[in-house]
Amino acid sequence: SEERIREALEDTDAGPDVDRFVVACPMCMTMYEDGRKTGGYEDDIEITDVTELLVEAIDAKEK
């Protein structure tokens, strides 16, 4: 899990500026949450399911 987070950070131009990972599968959510906690990223990266983004967008539109 920790290695996957490191790989994902290295595979993007944003690198250390990434503050949120968006996933679309429960297995990925669990894996990245575990890696975030054990890899020392707990205060740096938020793991979000794509459905959470939809809820955020709907809430923002209603305001």
Buried (B, 14 or more C-beta within 10 A) or exposed (E): BBEBBEEBBEEEEEEEEBEEBEBEEEEBBEBBBBBBEEBEBEEEBBBBBEEBEEEEEEEEEEE
